[in-house]
């Protein structure tokens, strides 16, 4: 998977991202990915092996 590095993130924004990540029980990295997926309309990234298998099963069943 590609990587992305952010520089010069304002302290207040970083603090908010950390609070959001803590509230959703995920890392700041996963929180940012979730937020970007939400605003982009991209399909959410499966969070664990069971979700990945289910996504594969759904894709395989599609016509």
Secondary structure, DSSP 8 states (H G I E B T S, - for coil): -------S--HHHHHHHHHHHHHTTS-HHHHHHHHHHHHHT------SHHHHHHHHHHHHH--
